[in-house]
């Protein structure tokens, strides 16, 4: 096409909702040239609208999914056609025959219709013949405007009857590129935009390059082919950035607010996209539609097999009453129940049920320390909160600090943060407080690890309640993962187990409704089974991790250091399996913890789940059940009773101390 960018003037954009409506923006005058310059190159890859399409908007936006599924042969054919048509510009589309004398109606795609359709002379036609694009020269004899139809009526030499005219309906009318009129200083043709590099104005980062320009009436849209940046490992484990086309495209409105600067000499433009614009319409799954369908089928089959095995397991355990909801209710309700059933950790659930008769009181750290004080003292140390954050060279613990720092900087350590321990009452019920606290701790990680320039070479795992996952995900995304490598950051939902009846005969799982199992978090001790079932541990082992800090948020967070070099170094120097950091005078608080595990001991705890101690906590819960009365199944609702009617299962991560050789435990007492 041959169009100029001539934008109307509009007030500055104060609130942009690109997630839904960015096509509706008008285009203000840009700094260099945003007059309507949609002079589309003949090489533009697009499909034409039917005759009902109007004027300059007569080019349909190509479907991204269809583009991705084009055959290689079609791509090669397109490349050949582009080479042949280089140097031509589209000016119109022959939509239909007009009258009986071979005249043709043309939908213009140019801002110079009088020049192109009323002045006789040479033109070129691009026609599809037997599935291939063919270029041919024609002579324009005459032309006139048809205002009512927003089109032009032309006569071509040699086309003098209806039959001949019908043969070229659907063809594209072209002119030589050098025949384009000279533009004013603030004007640009759209072919000159195609191929330009697109960079973020704020950072200078390369976004991609313009591969096409489309007009939708309200504004022009730049189709930008994104550049992908991948990490390529070379010798010596040094990462090299590898940049290339990702094969994915995004749409950028050609308006001054978003494209404020264009440098024609350097063939690049600088953009200031609103938040979310570059992610809009971006499909992260680059597989073909066929591949995605095959994967979906495999996932459904896998789910069916898991469901079949889960049903069998529930029947063996005498918990088949849970399956009753699959026989009644809506499809969504049944689906909800099915997902809960397949997500039950049956290995852990069986372990806690068997432990009910021998269930003891909660593990108390203070009692363990007191009972083993004589043996623990040889691997004990004292420090201050200040030394945890920044240990000076003259500090007695400086050697541990430097040793731990090297461990972290060499990517031999990982960090796990339990954000929502259900027993941290005030903090679990105040998610915003946890969010702010986590943000503060992660924001100081770079300075703690002394990696201000480069990113943080430490894997990070954040474990949260299901309701908090999205908030923490947004926190990480909004802050660019606080310098952590996004490929080494995992978010995981905390482990939960069903609540069971307190009956001595059969500990039946309680149901919140016919389609919802009554569940509760397992506490910090549930991290061991979580690491195993979610393959988190396997990922960390594959990365060569040797030590892992596992900590929680809470009242003592002012003394918590994410990526604690002093604690890591202290544990590593003693070749210990576990290290515990404790605030002096606060050991009775089991809900908060800051520990370092060796990978060998953590792996052992995760593989031998029966080593983890659980206690059954009596509680009062309302629930529903289906019973048979008079030959019919009837739903009964049981309100909250006066006395405990159920067990919730809880485990403290501190109970792992009992499973560890006392000589391989380090204790660090922290004074405020």
C-alpha positions as CSV (number, residue, x, y, z in Angstrom):
1,X,0.0,0.0,0.0
2,X,1.0,3.6,-0.4
3,X,-0.3,5.5,2.7
4,X,1.0,8.4,4.7
5,X,0.8,8.6,8.5
6,X,-1.1,11.8,9.2
7,X,-2.3,11.6,12.8
8,X,-4.9,13.7,14.5
9,X,-4.0,15.5,17.6
10,X,-5.3,14.0,20.8
11,X,-4.6,14.8,24.5
12,X,-1.9,12.7,26.3
13,X,-2.9,9.2,27.4
14,X,-3.4,9.2,31.2
15,X,-4.8,5.7,31.7
16,X,-4.1,3.0,29.3
17,X,-5.7,-0.5,29.5
18,X,-3.8,-2.3,26.9
19,X,-4.8,-5.7,28.3
20,X,-8.1,-5.3,26.5
21,X,-8.6,-2.2,24.3
22,X,-5.4,-0.9,22.9
23,X,-6.8,-1.1,19.3
24,X,-9.0,1.9,20.1
25,X,-6.2,4.5,20.5
26,X,-5.9,7.4,18.2
27,X,-2.5,8.5,17.0
28,X,-1.0,11.9,17.9
29,X,1.8,13.5,15.8
30,X,5.1,11.8,16.7
31,X,8.4,13.5,17.1
32,X,9.8,12.6,13.7
33,X,7.1,11.4,11.4
34,X,3.8,10.0,12.3
35,X,1.9,11.2,9.4
36,X,0.0,8.4,7.9
37,X,2.7,6.4,6.1
38,X,1.1,3.1,5.5
39,X,2.8,2.6,2.1
40,X,2.9,-1.1,2.5
41,X,5.6,-2.9,0.7
42,X,4.4,-5.5,-1.8
43,X,6.5,-7.9,0.3
44,X,4.0,-7.5,3.1
45,X,2.6,-10.9,4.1
46,X,-1.1,-10.4,4.6
47,X,-4.5,-11.6,3.4
48,X,-7.0,-9.3,1.7
49,X,-10.4,-8.4,3.1
50,X,-13.6,-9.1,1.2
51,X,-15.1,-6.2,-0.9
52,X,-17.1,-5.0,2.1
53,X,-13.9,-3.9,3.9
54,X,-13.5,-0.2,3.9
55,X,-10.6,1.8,2.4
56,X,-7.4,1.8,4.3
57,X,-8.6,-0.8,6.8
58,X,-9.0,-3.3,4.0
59,X,-6.1,-5.5,5.2
60,X,-7.0,-8.1,7.7
61,X,-4.8,-8.8,10.7
62,X,-3.3,-12.3,10.1
63,X,-4.1,-14.9,12.6
64,X,-1.0,-15.6,14.6
65,X,-1.8,-19.3,15.1
66,X,-2.3,-19.8,11.4
67,X,1.0,-18.1,10.6
68,X,2.8,-20.4,13.0
69,X,1.4,-23.4,11.2
70,X,2.3,-22.5,7.6
71,X,4.2,-25.2,5.7
72,X,7.9,-24.8,4.9
73,X,7.0,-24.9,1.2
74,X,4.7,-21.9,1.6
75,X,7.4,-20.0,3.4
76,X,9.8,-20.6,0.6
77,X,7.2,-19.6,-2.0
78,X,6.6,-16.4,0.0
79,X,10.3,-15.6,0.1
80,X,10.6,-16.1,-3.7
81,X,7.6,-13.8,-4.3
82,X,9.1,-11.2,-2.1
83,X,12.3,-11.2,-4.1
84,X,10.5,-10.9,-7.4
85,X,8.3,-8.0,-6.1
86,X,11.0,-6.0,-4.4
87,X,10.8,-2.5,-5.6
88,X,7.0,-2.4,-6.0
89,X,4.3,-0.8,-3.9
90,X,0.7,-1.9,-3.5
91,X,-1.8,0.8,-4.3
92,X,-5.1,-1.0,-4.6
93,X,-7.1,-4.1,-4.7
94,X,-9.4,-5.1,-7.6
95,X,-12.6,-6.0,-5.8
96,X,-15.2,-6.5,-8.6
97,X,-16.3,-5.8,-12.2
98,X,-18.1,-2.6,-13.0
99,X,-20.6,-2.4,-15.9
100,X,-20.3,-4.3,-19.2
101,X,-17.3,-2.7,-20.8
102,X,-14.6,-4.4,-18.7
103,X,-14.2,-1.6,-16.2
104,X,-12.9,-2.6,-12.8
105,X,-13.7,-1.4,-9.3
106,X,-10.6,-0.8,-7.1
107,X,-10.4,-0.5,-3.3
108,X,-7.5,2.0,-2.8
109,X,-4.7,1.4,-0.4
110,X,-2.9,4.6,-1.1
111,X,-3.1,8.2,0.0
112,X,-2.6,9.3,-3.7
113,X,-5.7,7.8,-5.4
114,X,-5.9,10.5,-8.1
115,X,-2.3,10.0,-9.1
116,X,-2.6,6.2,-9.2
117,X,-6.1,5.7,-10.7
118,X,-6.9,8.7,-12.9
119,X,-3.5,9.3,-14.7
120,X,-2.9,6.8,-17.5
121,X,0.3,4.9,-17.6
122,X,2.0,1.7,-16.6
123,X,0.9,-0.4,-13.7
124,X,1.6,-3.9,-12.5
125,X,-0.8,-6.7,-11.4
126,X,-0.1,-9.4,-8.9
127,X,-2.4,-12.3,-9.6
128,X,-2.6,-15.8,-8.1
129,X,-2.7,-18.3,-11.0
130,X,-2.8,-22.1,-10.3
131,X,-1.8,-21.5,-6.7
132,X,1.2,-19.2,-7.6
133,X,1.7,-15.5,-7.5
134,X,2.2,-14.0,-11.0
135,X,3.4,-10.5,-11.9
136,X,2.3,-8.8,-15.1
137,X,2.5,-5.3,-16.6
138,X,-0.7,-3.5,-17.6
139,X,-1.6,-0.1,-19.1
140,X,-4.1,2.1,-17.2
141,X,-6.3,3.8,-19.8
142,X,-8.6,5.9,-17.6
143,X,-10.0,6.1,-14.1
144,X,-12.6,8.0,-12.1
145,X,-13.7,8.2,-8.5
146,X,-16.7,6.4,-7.1
147,X,-17.3,8.3,-3.8
148,X,-20.4,6.4,-2.7
149,X,-18.5,3.2,-2.6
150,X,-15.2,4.6,-1.4
151,X,-13.5,3.1,-4.4
152,X,-12.3,3.9,-7.9
153,X,-13.4,2.7,-11.4
154,X,-10.5,2.1,-13.8
155,X,-10.1,0.8,-17.4
156,X,-7.1,-1.3,-18.4
157,X,-5.9,-1.6,-22.0
158,X,-7.0,-4.9,-23.5
159,X,-9.7,-5.5,-20.9
160,X,-12.8,-4.6,-22.8
161,X,-15.5,-7.1,-21.7
162,X,-16.9,-8.7,-18.6
163,X,-15.2,-12.1,-19.1
164,X,-11.7,-10.7,-19.3
165,X,-12.4,-8.4,-16.3
166,X,-13.5,-11.3,-14.1
167,X,-10.2,-13.0,-14.6
168,X,-8.3,-10.4,-12.7
169,X,-10.8,-9.7,-9.9
170,X,-8.9,-10.3,-6.7
171,X,-5.6,-9.0,-8.1
172,X,-3.4,-6.4,-6.5
173,X,-2.5,-3.2,-8.3
174,X,1.2,-2.2,-8.0
175,X,3.5,0.7,-9.0
176,X,7.2,1.1,-9.0
177,X,8.8,2.1,-5.8
178,X,10.7,4.9,-7.4
179,X,7.4,6.4,-8.7
180,X,6.4,7.3,-5.1
181,X,5.9,11.1,-4.6
182,X,8.4,13.0,-2.7
183,X,7.4,13.4,1.0
184,X,7.7,16.4,3.3
185,X,10.3,16.4,6.0
186,X,7.9,15.0,8.7
187,X,6.4,12.2,6.6
188,X,7.4,8.5,6.3
189,X,6.2,5.7,4.1
190,X,5.4,2.5,6.0
191,X,7.8,0.3,3.9
192,X,10.5,2.5,5.5
193,X,9.3,1.3,8.9
194,X,9.5,-2.4,8.0
195,X,12.8,-3.8,9.1
196,X,13.5,-1.2,11.7
197,X,15.0,-2.2,15.0
198,X,12.7,-1.6,18.0
199,X,14.4,-0.7,21.3
200,X,13.1,0.2,24.8
201,X,13.8,3.9,25.3
202,X,14.4,3.5,29.0
203,X,17.0,0.8,28.9
204,X,18.0,0.5,25.2
205,X,17.2,-3.2,25.3
206,X,16.5,-4.7,21.8
207,X,12.8,-5.7,21.6
208,X,12.8,-6.9,18.0
209,X,12.2,-5.6,14.5
210,X,9.2,-4.3,12.6
211,X,8.1,-6.9,10.1
212,X,4.8,-5.3,9.0
213,X,2.4,-2.4,9.5
214,X,-1.3,-2.7,9.6
215,X,-4.0,-0.1,9.8
216,X,-7.2,-0.5,11.7
217,X,-8.8,2.9,11.2
218,X,-8.2,4.3,14.6
219,X,-4.4,3.7,14.5
220,X,-1.6,2.0,12.7
221,X,-0.2,-1.1,14.3
222,X,3.4,-2.2,14.1
223,X,3.9,-6.0,13.9
224,X,7.2,-6.6,15.8
225,X,9.1,-9.9,15.6
226,X,10.6,-10.4,19.0
227,X,14.2,-11.2,19.7
228,X,14.9,-14.0,22.0
229,X,17.7,-14.1,24.5
230,X,18.9,-17.5,25.6
231,X,21.7,-18.5,27.9
232,X,24.3,-20.7,26.2
233,X,26.8,-22.5,28.4
234,X,30.4,-22.3,27.1
235,X,33.5,-23.9,28.6
236,X,34.1,-23.0,32.2
237,X,30.4,-22.6,32.9
238,X,30.4,-19.1,31.7
239,X,27.1,-17.9,30.4
240,X,27.0,-16.2,27.0
241,X,23.9,-14.4,25.8
242,X,22.6,-15.8,22.5
243,X,20.2,-13.4,20.7
244,X,18.0,-14.3,17.8
245,X,14.5,-14.1,16.4
246,X,12.0,-15.8,18.7
247,X,9.4,-16.5,16.0
248,X,6.8,-14.7,18.1
249,X,5.2,-11.3,17.3
250,X,3.6,-8.5,19.3
251,X,1.5,-5.6,18.2
252,X,2.6,-2.0,19.0
253,X,0.3,0.9,18.3
254,X,2.1,3.5,16.2
255,X,1.3,6.5,18.4
256,X,3.5,9.2,19.8
257,X,2.9,8.2,23.4
258,X,4.4,4.7,22.6
259,X,6.7,5.4,19.7
260,X,8.2,8.9,20.6
261,X,11.4,8.6,18.6
262,X,12.4,7.3,15.2
263,X,15.9,7.5,13.8
264,X,15.8,6.9,10.0
265,X,19.5,7.1,9.6
266,X,20.2,4.3,12.1
267,X,17.0,2.4,11.1
268,X,15.7,2.1,14.7
269,X,12.8,3.4,16.8
270,X,12.6,3.8,20.6
271,X,9.4,2.8,22.3
272,X,7.9,3.4,25.8
273,X,5.3,0.7,26.0
274,X,2.7,0.6,28.9
275,X,3.0,-2.3,31.3
276,X,1.7,-5.5,29.8
277,X,1.7,-4.3,26.2
278,X,4.6,-6.5,25.0
279,X,3.1,-9.5,26.7
280,X,-0.3,-8.9,25.0
281,X,-1.2,-11.6,22.5
282,X,2.2,-13.3,23.2
283,X,1.8,-17.0,23.2
284,X,4.5,-18.6,25.3
285,X,3.6,-22.1,23.9
286,X,5.2,-22.1,20.5
287,X,4.1,-25.6,19.6
288,X,1.8,-26.2,16.7
289,X,-2.0,-26.7,17.2
290,X,-1.6,-30.4,16.4
291,X,1.2,-30.8,19.0
292,X,-0.9,-29.0,21.6
293,X,-3.9,-31.2,21.0
294,X,-1.8,-34.3,21.3
295,X,-0.3,-33.0,24.5
296,X,-3.8,-32.2,25.9
297,X,-5.0,-35.7,25.0
298,X,-2.0,-37.2,26.8
299,X,-2.7,-35.1,29.8
300,X,-6.3,-36.2,29.9
301,X,-5.2,-39.8,29.6
302,X,-2.7,-39.3,32.3
303,X,-5.3,-37.7,34.6
304,X,-7.7,-40.6,33.9
305,X,-5.1,-43.1,34.9
306,X,-4.2,-41.2,38.0
307,X,-7.9,-41.0,38.9
308,X,-8.3,-44.7,38.4
309,X,-5.4,-45.4,40.7
310,X,-6.7,-42.9,43.3
311,X,-10.1,-44.4,43.4
312,X,-8.6,-47.9,44.0
313,X,-6.5,-46.5,46.8
314,X,-9.4,-44.8,48.5
315,X,-11.4,-48.0,48.4
316,X,-8.5,-49.9,49.9
317,X,-8.2,-47.3,52.7
318,X,-11.9,-47.4,53.4
319,X,-12.3,-43.8,52.2
320,X,-14.6,-44.5,49.2
321,X,-17.3,-42.2,50.6
322,X,-15.3,-39.4,49.0
323,X,-16.2,-40.7,45.6
324,X,-19.9,-40.1,46.2
325,X,-19.7,-36.5,44.8
326,X,-18.6,-37.9,41.4
327,X,-22.1,-39.4,40.9
328,X,-24.1,-36.2,41.5
329,X,-23.9,-32.5,40.7
330,X,-22.7,-30.4,37.8
331,X,-19.7,-31.1,35.6
332,X,-17.6,-28.3,37.3
333,X,-18.4,-29.7,40.7
334,X,-17.3,-33.2,39.7
335,X,-14.2,-31.8,38.1
336,X,-13.3,-29.9,41.3
337,X,-13.6,-33.1,43.4
338,X,-11.6,-35.1,40.8
339,X,-8.7,-32.6,41.0
340,X,-8.6,-32.8,44.8
341,X,-8.6,-36.6,44.7
342,X,-5.7,-37.0,42.3
343,X,-3.7,-34.4,44.3
344,X,-3.9,-36.3,47.6
345,X,-0.4,-37.4,48.7
346,X,-1.4,-41.0,49.5
347,X,2.0,-42.0,50.7
348,X,2.1,-39.2,53.2
349,X,-1.6,-39.6,54.1
350,X,-1.2,-43.3,54.9
351,X,1.9,-42.5,57.0
352,X,0.0,-39.9,59.2
353,X,-3.0,-42.2,59.6
354,X,-0.8,-45.0,60.9
355,X,0.9,-42.5,63.3
356,X,-2.4,-41.5,65.0
357,X,-2.2,-44.1,67.8
358,X,1.4,-43.2,68.6
359,X,0.8,-39.5,68.1
360,X,2.7,-37.3,70.6
361,X,2.7,-33.6,71.5
362,X,4.2,-31.1,69.2
363,X,8.0,-31.0,69.0
364,X,9.4,-28.3,71.2
365,X,12.8,-26.9,70.2
366,X,13.6,-25.6,73.7
367,X,13.2,-29.1,75.2
368,X,15.4,-30.6,72.5
369,X,18.2,-28.0,73.1
370,X,17.9,-28.4,76.9
371,X,18.1,-32.2,76.7
372,X,21.1,-32.2,74.4
373,X,22.9,-29.1,75.5
374,X,26.1,-30.9,76.5
375,X,26.6,-32.4,73.1
376,X,25.4,-29.4,71.1
377,X,27.8,-27.0,72.8
378,X,30.9,-28.1,70.8
379,X,29.3,-27.0,67.6
380,X,27.6,-23.9,69.0
381,X,28.4,-20.3,68.1
382,X,27.1,-16.8,69.0
383,X,26.7,-13.7,66.9
384,X,24.6,-10.5,66.6
385,X,21.9,-9.5,64.2
386,X,24.3,-6.9,62.8
387,X,26.9,-9.5,62.0
388,X,24.3,-11.6,60.1
389,X,23.7,-8.7,57.7
390,X,27.2,-7.4,57.4
391,X,30.1,-9.1,59.0
392,X,33.3,-7.0,59.3
393,X,36.8,-8.3,58.8
394,X,37.6,-7.9,62.5
395,X,34.6,-10.0,63.6
396,X,35.4,-13.3,65.2
397,X,33.0,-15.0,62.8
398,X,34.3,-13.3,59.6
399,X,35.9,-16.5,58.3
400,X,32.5,-18.3,58.4
401,X,31.0,-15.3,56.7
402,X,33.5,-15.3,53.8
403,X,33.2,-19.1,53.4
404,X,29.4,-18.9,53.2
405,X,29.6,-16.0,50.8
406,X,31.9,-18.1,48.4
407,X,29.4,-21.0,48.7
408,X,26.6,-18.7,47.6
409,X,28.5,-16.9,44.8
410,X,29.6,-20.3,43.4
411,X,25.9,-21.4,43.2
412,X,26.4,-24.2,45.6
413,X,23.6,-23.0,47.9
414,X,19.8,-22.5,47.6
415,X,17.1,-20.7,49.5
416,X,13.6,-21.9,50.5
417,X,11.2,-19.4,52.0
418,X,8.0,-20.7,53.7
419,X,5.8,-17.6,53.5
420,X,2.5,-18.8,55.0
421,X,3.0,-21.3,57.8
422,X,-0.6,-21.8,59.0
423,X,0.4,-21.6,62.6
424,X,2.0,-18.1,62.3
425,X,-1.4,-16.8,63.3
426,X,-1.1,-13.0,62.9
427,X,1.1,-13.2,59.8
428,X,-0.9,-16.0,58.0
429,X,-4.0,-13.9,58.4
430,X,-2.3,-10.7,57.2
431,X,-1.0,-11.6,53.7
432,X,-0.1,-8.0,52.9
433,X,2.3,-8.0,55.9
434,X,4.0,-11.1,54.6
435,X,4.2,-9.6,51.1
436,X,5.9,-6.4,52.3
437,X,8.3,-8.4,54.5
438,X,9.3,-10.7,51.7
439,X,9.8,-7.8,49.4
440,X,12.1,-6.1,51.9
441,X,14.2,-9.2,52.4
442,X,14.6,-10.0,48.7
443,X,15.4,-6.4,47.9
444,X,18.5,-6.6,50.2
445,X,19.7,-9.9,48.7
446,X,22.1,-8.3,46.2
447,X,23.9,-6.3,48.8
448,X,24.0,-9.2,51.2
449,X,25.6,-11.5,48.6
450,X,27.8,-8.7,47.3
451,X,26.6,-9.1,43.7
452,X,25.4,-5.6,42.9
453,X,26.5,-5.7,39.3
454,X,25.5,-9.2,38.2
455,X,22.4,-11.3,39.1
456,X,22.1,-13.5,42.1
457,X,23.4,-17.0,41.3
458,X,21.3,-18.7,43.9
459,X,18.1,-20.8,43.3
460,X,15.0,-19.5,45.2
461,X,11.9,-21.5,46.2
462,X,8.9,-19.7,47.7
463,X,6.3,-21.9,49.3
464,X,2.9,-20.3,50.0
465,X,-0.7,-21.0,50.6
466,X,-2.8,-21.4,47.4
467,X,-4.5,-18.0,48.0
468,X,-1.1,-16.3,48.1
469,X,0.7,-17.8,45.1
470,X,-0.6,-15.2,42.6
471,X,0.4,-12.3,44.9
472,X,4.0,-13.5,45.3
473,X,4.2,-14.3,41.6
474,X,3.3,-10.7,40.8
475,X,5.7,-9.4,43.4
476,X,8.6,-11.3,41.7
477,X,7.6,-10.3,38.2
478,X,7.1,-6.6,39.0
479,X,10.6,-6.5,40.6
480,X,12.3,-8.5,37.9
481,X,12.8,-11.4,40.4
482,X,15.0,-9.1,42.6
483,X,18.0,-10.1,40.6
484,X,17.5,-13.8,40.9
485,X,17.6,-15.9,37.7
486,X,14.0,-16.4,36.7
487,X,14.8,-19.9,35.4
488,X,15.9,-20.9,39.0
489,X,12.9,-19.5,40.8
490,X,10.0,-21.7,41.8
491,X,6.7,-21.0,43.5
492,X,4.9,-23.9,45.1
493,X,1.7,-24.4,47.1
494,X,2.2,-25.7,50.6
495,X,1.4,-29.3,51.4
496,X,-2.1,-30.1,52.7
497,X,-3.7,-33.2,54.0
498,X,-7.3,-34.2,54.6
499,X,-8.9,-33.7,58.0
500,X,-10.2,-37.0,59.4
501,X,-12.8,-37.9,62.0
502,X,-11.7,-38.6,65.5
503,X,-13.5,-42.0,65.6
504,X,-11.4,-44.8,66.9
505,X,-13.0,-47.3,64.5
506,X,-12.3,-45.5,61.2
507,X,-10.7,-42.1,60.6
508,X,-13.0,-41.0,57.8
509,X,-12.0,-38.0,55.7
510,X,-14.4,-35.1,56.4
511,X,-16.1,-33.4,53.5
512,X,-16.8,-29.6,53.5
513,X,-19.4,-30.3,50.8
514,X,-20.1,-33.3,48.5
515,X,-17.4,-32.0,46.1
516,X,-14.8,-30.5,48.5
517,X,-12.5,-32.3,50.8
518,X,-11.8,-30.7,54.2
519,X,-8.0,-30.1,54.2
520,X,-5.4,-28.2,56.3
521,X,-1.8,-27.3,55.8
522,X,0.7,-29.8,57.3
523,X,3.0,-27.2,58.8
524,X,6.7,-26.7,58.1
525,X,7.4,-30.5,58.3
526,X,5.3,-31.0,55.2
527,X,8.1,-29.3,53.2
528,X,10.0,-32.7,53.0
529,X,7.2,-34.4,51.1
530,X,6.5,-31.3,49.0
531,X,10.1,-31.2,47.8
532,X,9.9,-34.8,46.8
533,X,6.5,-34.8,45.1
534,X,7.1,-31.5,43.2
535,X,10.5,-32.6,41.9
536,X,12.0,-29.4,43.6
537,X,14.7,-31.5,45.2
538,X,15.6,-33.2,41.9
539,X,16.0,-29.8,40.3
540,X,18.3,-28.5,43.0
541,X,20.4,-31.7,42.9
542,X,20.8,-31.3,39.1
543,X,22.0,-27.7,39.7
544,X,24.8,-29.0,42.0
545,X,23.4,-27.5,45.2
546,X,25.2,-28.7,48.4
547,X,23.4,-26.7,51.1
548,X,19.9,-25.3,51.4
549,X,18.6,-22.5,53.7
550,X,15.0,-23.1,54.8
551,X,13.4,-20.2,56.6
552,X,10.0,-18.8,57.5
553,X,8.6,-15.3,57.8
554,X,7.3,-14.0,61.1
555,X,8.0,-11.7,64.0
556,X,11.7,-12.5,63.9
557,X,12.0,-11.5,60.3
558,X,14.0,-8.5,61.4
559,X,16.8,-10.9,62.2
560,X,16.2,-13.1,59.1
561,X,18.7,-12.8,56.3
562,X,17.7,-14.5,53.0
563,X,20.9,-16.2,51.8
564,X,22.6,-16.1,55.3
565,X,26.4,-16.2,54.5
566,X,27.3,-16.6,58.1
567,X,25.0,-19.6,58.8
568,X,26.0,-21.3,55.5
569,X,29.7,-20.8,56.2
570,X,29.3,-22.0,59.8
571,X,27.6,-25.2,58.7
572,X,29.9,-25.9,55.8
573,X,33.1,-25.4,57.8
574,X,31.9,-28.0,60.4
575,X,30.7,-30.4,57.6
576,X,27.4,-30.5,59.5
577,X,24.1,-31.9,58.2
578,X,22.0,-29.3,59.9
579,X,22.4,-25.7,61.2
580,X,19.9,-23.9,63.3
581,X,19.8,-20.1,63.9
582,X,18.0,-19.1,67.0
583,X,17.2,-15.8,68.7
584,X,18.3,-16.0,72.3
585,X,15.3,-16.1,74.6
586,X,12.9,-17.1,71.7
587,X,13.6,-20.8,71.4
588,X,10.1,-21.7,72.6
589,X,8.6,-20.4,69.4
590,X,8.4,-23.3,67.0
591,X,6.5,-21.5,64.3
592,X,9.5,-19.6,63.0
593,X,12.7,-21.1,61.9
594,X,15.9,-20.4,60.0
595,X,17.9,-23.5,59.2
596,X,20.5,-24.8,56.8
597,X,20.4,-28.4,55.6
598,X,23.1,-30.4,53.8
599,X,21.8,-31.8,50.6
600,X,22.6,-35.4,51.7
601,X,20.5,-35.1,54.9
602,X,17.6,-33.2,53.2
603,X,17.5,-35.9,50.5
604,X,17.4,-38.6,53.1
605,X,14.5,-36.9,54.9
606,X,12.6,-36.5,51.6
607,X,13.1,-40.1,50.5
608,X,12.2,-41.6,53.8
609,X,9.0,-39.9,54.6
610,X,8.3,-42.1,57.6
611,X,11.2,-40.4,59.3
612,X,9.0,-37.3,59.6
613,X,7.0,-37.1,62.8
614,X,3.4,-35.9,62.7
615,X,1.1,-35.1,65.6
616,X,-2.7,-35.4,65.3
617,X,-4.3,-32.2,66.7
618,X,-7.9,-32.6,67.9
619,X,-10.2,-29.9,66.4
620,X,-13.8,-29.0,65.9
621,X,-15.1,-28.9,62.3
622,X,-18.5,-28.7,60.6
623,X,-18.9,-31.2,57.7
624,X,-21.3,-33.0,55.5
625,X,-21.9,-36.7,54.7
626,X,-24.2,-38.9,52.7
627,X,-26.1,-41.6,54.6
628,X,-28.6,-44.2,53.6
629,X,-32.1,-43.6,55.1
630,X,-35.1,-45.7,54.2
631,X,-33.4,-47.0,51.1
632,X,-32.4,-43.5,49.8
633,X,-29.2,-41.6,50.0
634,X,-29.6,-38.4,52.0
635,X,-27.1,-35.6,52.7
636,X,-26.6,-34.7,56.3
637,X,-25.0,-31.5,57.5
638,X,-23.1,-31.7,60.8
639,X,-22.6,-28.3,62.5
640,X,-19.5,-27.5,64.6
641,X,-19.8,-29.7,67.7
642,X,-19.1,-28.8,71.3
643,X,-16.1,-31.2,71.6
644,X,-13.4,-32.0,69.1
645,X,-14.6,-34.4,66.3
646,X,-11.6,-34.5,64.0
647,X,-7.8,-34.6,63.7
648,X,-5.6,-32.1,61.8
649,X,-2.1,-33.4,61.1
650,X,0.9,-31.2,61.8
651,X,4.6,-31.5,61.6
652,X,7.4,-29.1,62.6
653,X,10.6,-28.9,60.5
654,X,12.5,-28.9,63.8
655,X,11.5,-32.6,64.3
656,X,14.2,-33.4,61.7
657,X,16.7,-32.7,64.5
658,X,15.7,-36.0,66.1
659,X,16.6,-37.8,62.9
660,X,20.0,-36.3,62.6
661,X,23.3,-37.4,64.3
662,X,23.7,-34.9,67.2
663,X,27.4,-34.5,66.3
664,X,26.4,-33.1,62.9
665,X,24.1,-30.4,64.2
666,X,25.4,-26.8,64.5
667,X,23.6,-24.2,66.6
668,X,23.9,-20.4,66.2
669,X,22.5,-18.1,68.9
670,X,21.7,-14.6,67.7
671,X,21.4,-11.7,70.1
672,X,19.3,-8.7,69.1
